[in-house]
Amino acid sequence: MSEPSNSEPPAEALRNLELDEVTGERVSKTERDLKLIQGDILVKKRKKQREIAEKKAQKAANAPPSATSSKRKQDEGEDESKLDPRQYFEIRSRGIKRLKQTREPDPYPHKFHVTTNMNKFMGEYSSLKTGEERKDVEVRVGARIYGKRASGQHLMFYVVRVQGIRIQVMCQSNNANSLEEFHAQHEPLRRGDIIGIVGFPGRTNPRNRAEGELSIFAREVVLLSPCLHNMPDEYYGFKDQEERHRKRHLDLIMNDSVRQAFMVRGRMIDYCRTFFKERDFLEVETPMINQIAGGATAKPFKTFYNAHDQDVFMRIAPELFLKELVVGGLERVFEIGKNFRNEDADLTHNPEFTSCEFYMAFADMYDIMDMTEDLVSGMVFHALGKYETTYHTQSGEELHVNWAKPWRRVDLIPELEKQTGEKFPPGDQLHTQETNDFLQRVLKKTNVQCPPPLTNARMIDKLVGEFIEETCVSPTFIMGHPQMMSPLAKYHRDRPGLCERFEAFVCRKEIVNAYTELNDPFDQRLRFEEQARQKAAGDDEAQLIDETFCESLEWALPPTGGFGMGIDRMAMFLTDNYSIREVLTFPYMKKQEQNEKKGTLLAAEEVGIEPAEVVEDVRSGQ
């Protein structure tokens, strides 16, 4: 019989062991108690670790973005600028669609209360010292964002334009109600957005330079209207002329010089109105649609009046209507309005243009000449604060202009004789066939080209343009025109065959046309008949007989002086623009070819933006 194995515990030892329910092993009581203690410690340790992890997670969820997060979002903003225009539009549109749904914030609020005038702000607080703040003053302005820059997670800078003035906006988290609200305000904002700013004036205290920048220290920034497109880079700008004129809104956003040109134009018109009203003139409005295109020598636009079943013309000048008002007893009238001439557009001509015309009873050409000097010189000083200006032609030639009175005066026929070396026929012979032959010889001799028809008036006008207008840089009066060139001007009191008319030229271009008005109904009819003959000869710009106007003269037009000035061309000279398109808010542009493929969805459709529901207006039934 073999002996018991040494690996089996003695019976007595087995009786002292207890079963461990977790492992199924039999262990001593001491060992079991030790395991229980270790288990409690382990459980408590793990519980503590879970509590710490939960606190960290909660803290991370509530905390503002870290510097790394801010850097990542800044990089995302930089990536946005690298997107093509359509991609940017789609991404931004989706983001705005989410804001429209959540209204956190509402991207299109109805109202933001603006109380601050930026011109007064700049004058009042430009003297603030570096680091000085005026927290007791509330500033409320609406602005467009031109630049956005973050400096850490507690500081944001914007460059904005307010009422045409660029200013910095400094946003600090300690000026907001909370850090969370600070980041919620600024995260949705992009360049081009319209925002409302509530804050106070102050001057920054930079570390790297001695003088800080006058700024608005913002307490609150509100999105008022998001810009869905990626604004052009300010370094490269928006320079393409074709696109600038087609998208004047973007041109104004990007190019401050365009805004300044329109501001000058506005001041010009304001001055004209004040000038005339101070002299007891009445501002009136006359028709744009006429049965006869009269009042000037130009080719009209023709249209059709459906209700009356007849052809009508857009007006080329308000002159005849204004003189009819003078016949009726409105002795001093003026009008600033549109005219339309169906002619080629070039750097100084636009088919639609603005003129200022006035008519003054009991005045003549010489009174109007003095008024012209007063009006134009005063207007230049009012718009620019000086009389001397500089103008650059398309070729780059620099012209220095002195608008101060008195102006130079040139007699037309004697000056042509001097320039051509030819003795012109007497004034009362300038309309004859003999003079026509003479003028053709002068054109050939001087190598001046005149397109047909070769009427006496057109040939003389070509010679004036070649030999006299080219000498007119500072304001110059050209006077002593032949009667045949001026069908509405009165004959000269001392020089037969000539009329009492003058033109004012600046930078070799006409700005004013004026004369002693013809008030003899017999003479006026003869002038119109001569114009009709020229029209029959092929001159599309010659005038027709206006029977209504001729009849009005039979009721007696008092001796009257009249004046017409092109506002657009004057604005060109005062803003140093050689193209008339630069001073027209919306110049006429040729139709643009559509290159979009048929069936291509618009970006708004691709992001699923639906039109707002139209609710019937019970008040109007619409």
Secondary structure, DSSP 8 states (H G I E B T S, - for coil): -----TTS--HHHHHT-EE-TTT--EE-HHHHHHHHHHHHHHHHHHHHHHHHHHHHHHHHHHS---HHHHHHHHHHHHHHHTS-HHHHHHHHHHHHHHHHHH-TT-SS-S-------HHHHHHHHTT--TT-B-TTS-EEEEEEEEEEEE-SSSEEEEEEEETTEEEEEEEEGGGSS-HHHHHHHHTT--TT-EEEEEEEEEE---SSSSS--EEEEEEEEEEEE---S----TTT----HHHHHH-HHHHHHH-HHHHHHHHHHHHHHHHHHHHHHHTT-EE----SEESS--SSSS---EEEETTTTEEEEE-S-SHHHHHHHHHTT--EEEEEEEEE--S---SS--SEEEEEEEEEET--HHHHHHHHHHHHHHHHHHHHS-SEEEEE-TT--EEEEE--SS-EEEEHHHHHHHHH------GGGTTSHHHHHHHHHHHHHHT----SS--HHHHHHHHHHHHTGGG-SS-EEEE--BGGG-TTB-B-SSSTTBBSEEEEEETTEEEEEEEEB---HHHHHHHHHHHHHHHHTT-TTS----HHHHHHHTT---SEEEEEEEHHHHHHHHHT-SSGGGGSSS-----------TT---HHHHTT---------TTTT-
